[in-house]
Amino acid sequence: MTTAGAHSPGTAISWEVHDDAPDLEAGIVDHGLGEANDAAAPLHEVRRLSCFARLPSGAVVGGAVGRTWGECCELQQLWVDPAHRKRGIGARLVRLFEARAAARGCRTFYLETFSFQAPAFYESLGYRVATEFRGFPHGIAKYVMARQAAPTDGPHGVVDGTRSDGPRR
């Protein structure tokens, strides 16, 4: 931790810099930001969304987790057990996730992924890089990827959980 001097005349503010985030202080910041955000936007309208793939035993072998708000849908996490990859499970999870979001009125779908994760997979599903961040170690990049449902794609861009016209390039 390091500290610095006062902020302005008549106000004694001390400054701290940490190489971690102390739980108490991080909780105060999180709570304060939450209150400010709640006062500025109708965040109570944000709705969680998830889809899971299970074996007959009930074991989860994949899942898609995210949220919707208005016409926007964010896929926050997608995972498929390594033993079950390359079988279409991830694509099916994304399409089911999108279909449920489309039923809620979503037309914009977006996500974040690193270059070592699955950008090519998302591109195959019609997502395009909207923003790219470089500067991570080992040449790693972070991408924000998005796709818009086209008016001709059927109801909100998906039909029965799959694209009606395949991925756009």
LUMTORMI-488284 format. One record per residue (C-alpha): chain; x, y, z; residue number from 1; residue in one letter. Coordinates in pm, 1 decimal, decimal comma. Layout:
atom kette->A	px->X	py->Y	pz->Z	nr->NUM	rest->A
...
% end
This chain:
atom kette->A	px->0,0	py->0,0	pz->0,0	nr->1	rest->M
atom kette->A	px->117,4	py->351,8	pz->-73,9	nr->2	rest->T
atom kette->A	px->-38,3	py->679,1	pz->39,5	nr->3	rest->T
atom kette->A	px->-32,2	py->1034,9	pz->-89,0	nr->4	rest->A
atom kette->A	px->-114,7	py->1377,2	pz->55,3	nr->5	rest->G
atom kette->A	px->-429,9	py->1589,1	pz->84,9	nr->6	rest->A
atom kette->A	px->-684,3	py->1639,6	pz->-195,1	nr->7	rest->H
atom kette->A	px->-773,3	py->2009,3	pz->-166,6	nr->8	rest->S
atom kette->A	px->-742,7	py->2294,0	pz->80,4	nr->9	rest->P
atom kette->A	px->-955,3	py->2233,6	pz->389,9	nr->10	rest->G
atom kette->A	px->-1018,9	py->1868,2	pz->303,7	nr->11	rest->T
atom kette->A	px->-789,4	py->1607,3	pz->447,6	nr->12	rest->A
atom kette->A	px->-809,2	py->1309,7	pz->215,6	nr->13	rest->I
atom kette->A	px->-552,0	py->1034,9	pz->221,1	nr->14	rest->S
atom kette->A	px->-486,8	py->821,9	pz->-83,4	nr->15	rest->W
atom kette->A	px->-401,1	py->451,7	pz->-91,6	nr->16	rest->E
atom kette->A	px->-281,8	py->229,5	pz->-372,7	nr->17	rest->V
atom kette->A	px->-291,1	py->-149,4	pz->-327,0	nr->18	rest->H
atom kette->A	px->-159,4	py->-438,1	pz->-531,0	nr->19	rest->D
atom kette->A	px->-479,9	py->-623,8	pz->-442,7	nr->20	rest->D
atom kette->A	px->-838,5	py->-527,5	pz->-355,6	nr->21	rest->A
atom kette->A	px->-911,1	py->-536,9	pz->18,6	nr->22	rest->P
atom kette->A	px->-1252,4	py->-699,9	pz->68,8	nr->23	rest->D
atom kette->A	px->-1400,9	py->-426,3	pz->288,5	nr->24	rest->L
atom kette->A	px->-1299,7	py->-136,3	pz->64,5	nr->25	rest->E
atom kette->A	px->-1386,2	py->-322,7	pz->-256,9	nr->26	rest->A
atom kette->A	px->-1730,6	py->-397,3	pz->-108,8	nr->27	rest->G
atom kette->A	px->-1783,7	py->-27,7	pz->-30,5	nr->28	rest->I
atom kette->A	px->-1693,8	py->69,6	pz->-387,8	nr->29	rest->V
atom kette->A	px->-1915,0	py->-205,4	pz->-532,0	nr->30	rest->D
atom kette->A	px->-2210,7	py->-99,1	pz->-316,0	nr->31	rest->H
atom kette->A	px->-2164,1	py->271,0	pz->-399,2	nr->32	rest->G
atom kette->A	px->-2139,9	py->202,5	pz->-770,2	nr->33	rest->L
atom kette->A	px->-2446,9	py->-21,4	pz->-752,0	nr->34	rest->G
atom kette->A	px->-2648,8	py->256,6	pz->-587,3	nr->35	rest->E
atom kette->A	px->-2533,8	py->512,7	pz->-845,3	nr->36	rest->A
atom kette->A	px->-2616,5	py->276,6	pz->-1132,8	nr->37	rest->N
atom kette->A	px->-2958,8	py->192,4	pz->-987,5	nr->38	rest->D
atom kette->A	px->-3038,4	py->564,4	pz->-957,5	nr->39	rest->A
atom kette->A	px->-2934,6	py->629,0	pz->-1319,4	nr->40	rest->A
atom kette->A	px->-3080,4	py->331,7	pz->-1508,8	nr->41	rest->A
atom kette->A	px->-3360,2	py->73,7	pz->-1472,9	nr->42	rest->P
atom kette->A	px->-3121,2	py->-211,3	pz->-1390,4	nr->43	rest->L
atom kette->A	px->-3406,1	py->-403,1	pz->-1226,9	nr->44	rest->H
atom kette->A	px->-3505,3	py->-487,7	pz->-1586,7	nr->45	rest->E
atom kette->A	px->-3184,9	py->-689,3	pz->-1644,4	nr->46	rest->V
atom kette->A	px->-3277,9	py->-1057,9	pz->-1658,4	nr->47	rest->R
atom kette->A	px->-3046,0	py->-1356,1	pz->-1612,9	nr->48	rest->R
atom kette->A	px->-3049,7	py->-1630,2	pz->-1875,7	nr->49	rest->L
atom kette->A	px->-2886,1	py->-1972,4	pz->-1892,0	nr->50	rest->S
atom kette->A	px->-2890,0	py->-2297,6	pz->-2090,2	nr->51	rest->C
atom kette->A	px->-2727,3	py->-2627,5	pz->-1995,2	nr->52	rest->F
atom kette->A	px->-2640,1	py->-2953,5	pz->-2170,6	nr->53	rest->A
atom kette->A	px->-2674,2	py->-3266,8	pz->-1954,7	nr->54	rest->R
atom kette->A	px->-2594,4	py->-3632,7	pz->-1991,6	nr->55	rest->L
atom kette->A	px->-2870,7	py->-3886,0	pz->-1919,7	nr->56	rest->P
atom kette->A	px->-2716,2	py->-3916,4	pz->-1570,9	nr->57	rest->S
atom kette->A	px->-2792,2	py->-3546,5	pz->-1514,6	nr->58	rest->G
atom kette->A	px->-2426,7	py->-3440,7	pz->-1521,5	nr->59	rest->A
atom kette->A	px->-2373,5	py->-3098,4	pz->-1677,0	nr->60	rest->V
atom kette->A	px->-2134,5	py->-3114,1	pz->-1974,0	nr->61	rest->V
atom kette->A	px->-2186,4	py->-2759,3	pz->-2097,1	nr->62	rest->G
atom kette->A	px->-2354,1	py->-2432,1	pz->-2025,8	nr->63	rest->G
atom kette->A	px->-2424,1	py->-2080,7	pz->-2148,0	nr->64	rest->A
atom kette->A	px->-2480,4	py->-1805,9	pz->-1891,3	nr->65	rest->V
atom kette->A	px->-2560,9	py->-1440,8	pz->-1946,8	nr->66	rest->G
atom kette->A	px->-2828,4	py->-1174,7	pz->-1934,2	nr->67	rest->R
atom kette->A	px->-3071,6	py->-970,0	pz->-2137,4	nr->68	rest->T
atom kette->A	px->-3169,6	py->-607,3	pz->-2109,0	nr->69	rest->W
atom kette->A	px->-3405,2	py->-450,1	pz->-2359,2	nr->70	rest->G
atom kette->A	px->-3304,9	py->-558,4	pz->-2710,5	nr->71	rest->E
atom kette->A	px->-2951,4	py->-656,1	pz->-2597,3	nr->72	rest->C
atom kette->A	px->-2827,0	py->-998,7	pz->-2494,2	nr->73	rest->C
atom kette->A	px->-2485,8	py->-1062,6	pz->-2338,3	nr->74	rest->E
atom kette->A	px->-2334,9	py->-1410,1	pz->-2335,7	nr->75	rest->L
atom kette->A	px->-2106,1	py->-1393,1	pz->-2033,3	nr->76	rest->Q
atom kette->A	px->-1988,7	py->-1753,6	pz->-2008,7	nr->77	rest->Q
atom kette->A	px->-1985,8	py->-2052,8	pz->-2241,1	nr->78	rest->L
atom kette->A	px->-1822,8	py->-2381,4	pz->-2142,0	nr->79	rest->W
atom kette->A	px->-1825,8	py->-2737,0	pz->-2271,7	nr->80	rest->V
atom kette->A	px->-1650,1	py->-3021,8	pz->-2092,0	nr->81	rest->D
atom kette->A	px->-1333,2	py->-3107,9	pz->-2289,4	nr->82	rest->P
atom kette->A	px->-1448,5	py->-3469,4	pz->-2334,9	nr->83	rest->A
atom kette->A	px->-1761,7	py->-3344,8	pz->-2515,5	nr->84	rest->H
atom kette->A	px->-1615,7	py->-3069,8	pz->-2736,4	nr->85	rest->R
atom kette->A	px->-1625,7	py->-3071,3	pz->-3118,4	nr->86	rest->K
atom kette->A	px->-1971,5	py->-3234,2	pz->-3116,3	nr->87	rest->R
atom kette->A	px->-2188,7	py->-2925,8	pz->-3172,1	nr->88	rest->G
atom kette->A	px->-2279,0	py->-2881,5	pz->-2804,8	nr->89	rest->I
atom kette->A	px->-2134,5	py->-2529,7	pz->-2780,9	nr->90	rest->G
atom kette->A	px->-2309,5	py->-2414,3	pz->-3097,7	nr->91	rest->A
atom kette->A	px->-2640,0	py->-2562,3	pz->-2981,5	nr->92	rest->R
atom kette->A	px->-2604,4	py->-2392,0	pz->-2641,1	nr->93	rest->L
atom kette->A	px->-2539,9	py->-2054,4	pz->-2806,1	nr->94	rest->V
atom kette->A	px->-2836,6	py->-2094,2	pz->-3040,5	nr->95	rest->R
atom kette->A	px->-3072,2	py->-2200,4	pz->-2759,2	nr->96	rest->L
atom kette->A	px->-2946,2	py->-1907,7	pz->-2550,0	nr->97	rest->F
atom kette->A	px->-3005,6	py->-1668,5	pz->-2842,1	nr->98	rest->E
atom kette->A	px->-3349,6	py->-1814,8	pz->-2911,8	nr->99	rest->A
atom kette->A	px->-3463,7	py->-1753,3	pz->-2554,4	nr->100	rest->R
atom kette->A	px->-3318,9	py->-1402,3	pz->-2568,1	nr->101	rest->A
atom kette->A	px->-3493,3	py->-1340,0	pz->-2901,9	nr->102	rest->A
atom kette->A	px->-3820,9	py->-1449,4	pz->-2742,0	nr->103	rest->A
atom kette->A	px->-3756,5	py->-1170,7	pz->-2490,3	nr->104	rest->R
atom kette->A	px->-3718,9	py->-922,2	pz->-2777,9	nr->105	rest->G
atom kette->A	px->-3340,4	py->-919,5	pz->-2817,9	nr->106	rest->C
atom kette->A	px->-3188,9	py->-833,0	pz->-3154,6	nr->107	rest->R
atom kette->A	px->-2830,8	py->-749,2	pz->-3051,3	nr->108	rest->T
atom kette->A	px->-2610,5	py->-1030,7	pz->-2921,9	nr->109	rest->F
atom kette->A	px->-2262,0	py->-970,3	pz->-2781,2	nr->110	rest->Y
atom kette->A	px->-1983,3	py->-1133,2	pz->-2579,9	nr->111	rest->L
atom kette->A	px->-1617,7	py->-1101,2	pz->-2479,8	nr->112	rest->E
atom kette->A	px->-1353,1	py->-1362,8	pz->-2558,6	nr->113	rest->T
atom kette->A	px->-974,0	py->-1385,9	pz->-2553,2	nr->114	rest->F
atom kette->A	px->-768,9	py->-1493,9	pz->-2854,6	nr->115	rest->S
atom kette->A	px->-682,5	py->-1819,7	pz->-2673,8	nr->116	rest->F
atom kette->A	px->-1050,5	py->-1895,7	pz->-2617,4	nr->117	rest->Q
atom kette->A	px->-1299,6	py->-1916,0	pz->-2903,8	nr->118	rest->A
atom kette->A	px->-1310,1	py->-1617,7	pz->-3142,8	nr->119	rest->P
atom kette->A	px->-1311,8	py->-1842,4	pz->-3452,5	nr->120	rest->A
atom kette->A	px->-1599,0	py->-2044,8	pz->-3305,6	nr->121	rest->F
atom kette->A	px->-1805,5	py->-1729,7	pz->-3247,0	nr->122	rest->Y
atom kette->A	px->-1723,4	py->-1603,1	pz->-3597,7	nr->123	rest->E
atom kette->A	px->-1862,5	py->-1930,9	pz->-3734,3	nr->124	rest->S
atom kette->A	px->-2187,3	py->-1842,1	pz->-3556,0	nr->125	rest->L
atom kette->A	px->-2208,3	py->-1498,5	pz->-3720,3	nr->126	rest->G
atom kette->A	px->-2035,3	py->-1284,7	pz->-3455,3	nr->127	rest->Y
atom kette->A	px->-1788,0	py->-1020,5	pz->-3567,6	nr->128	rest->R
atom kette->A	px->-1514,5	py->-839,6	pz->-3375,6	nr->129	rest->V
atom kette->A	px->-1645,8	py->-500,9	pz->-3265,0	nr->130	rest->A
atom kette->A	px->-1344,6	py->-407,1	pz->-3051,5	nr->131	rest->T
atom kette->A	px->-1000,2	py->-556,6	pz->-3005,3	nr->132	rest->E
atom kette->A	px->-765,7	py->-494,1	pz->-2712,9	nr->133	rest->F
atom kette->A	px->-394,0	py->-573,3	pz->-2743,3	nr->134	rest->R
atom kette->A	px->-117,9	py->-542,8	pz->-2485,6	nr->135	rest->G
atom kette->A	px->-175,9	py->-860,7	pz->-2289,0	nr->136	rest->F
atom kette->A	px->126,4	py->-1085,1	pz->-2235,2	nr->137	rest->P
atom kette->A	px->227,6	py->-1349,7	pz->-2490,5	nr->138	rest->H
atom kette->A	px->47,8	py->-1174,2	pz->-2777,1	nr->139	rest->G
atom kette->A	px->-296,5	py->-1243,8	pz->-2630,2	nr->140	rest->I
atom kette->A	px->-582,3	py->-1019,2	pz->-2746,1	nr->141	rest->A
atom kette->A	px->-929,1	py->-963,3	pz->-2601,3	nr->142	rest->K
atom kette->A	px->-1225,2	py->-921,7	pz->-2834,5	nr->143	rest->Y
atom kette->A	px->-1572,0	py->-782,2	pz->-2791,7	nr->144	rest->V
atom kette->A	px->-1779,6	py->-961,5	pz->-3052,9	nr->145	rest->M
atom kette->A	px->-2135,9	py->-893,0	pz->-3164,3	nr->146	rest->A
atom kette->A	px->-2398,7	py->-988,4	pz->-3414,0	nr->147	rest->R
atom kette->A	px->-2725,0	py->-823,1	pz->-3508,4	nr->148	rest->Q
atom kette->A	px->-3034,1	py->-1020,0	pz->-3595,7	nr->149	rest->A
atom kette->A	px->-3139,6	py->-929,7	pz->-3948,3	nr->150	rest->A
atom kette->A	px->-3508,3	py->-845,9	pz->-4011,6	nr->151	rest->P
atom kette->A	px->-3522,5	py->-1127,6	pz->-4269,5	nr->152	rest->T
atom kette->A	px->-3390,8	py->-1388,5	pz->-4024,8	nr->153	rest->D
atom kette->A	px->-3737,2	py->-1468,9	pz->-3894,9	nr->154	rest->G
atom kette->A	px->-3855,6	py->-1373,0	pz->-3547,8	nr->155	rest->P
atom kette->A	px->-3566,0	py->-1182,2	pz->-3392,3	nr->156	rest->H
atom kette->A	px->-3297,2	py->-1359,7	pz->-3593,7	nr->157	rest->G
atom kette->A	px->-3337,7	py->-1718,8	pz->-3485,0	nr->158	rest->V
atom kette->A	px->-3572,6	py->-1997,6	pz->-3576,9	nr->159	rest->V
atom kette->A	px->-3601,8	py->-2301,7	pz->-3348,9	nr->160	rest->D
atom kette->A	px->-3266,9	py->-2219,6	pz->-3189,6	nr->161	rest->G
atom kette->A	px->-3065,6	py->-2211,9	pz->-3513,2	nr->162	rest->T
atom kette->A	px->-2990,6	py->-1945,0	pz->-3771,1	nr->163	rest->R
atom kette->A	px->-3224,2	py->-1964,7	pz->-4065,9	nr->164	rest->S
atom kette->A	px->-2948,3	py->-1889,0	pz->-4319,7	nr->165	rest->D
atom kette->A	px->-2628,5	py->-2009,3	pz->-4151,1	nr->166	rest->G
atom kette->A	px->-2346,0	py->-1783,3	pz->-4040,4	nr->167	rest->P
atom kette->A	px->-2287,4	py->-1457,0	pz->-4220,3	nr->168	rest->R
atom kette->A	px->-1933,8	py->-1377,7	pz->-4330,3	nr->169	rest->R
% end
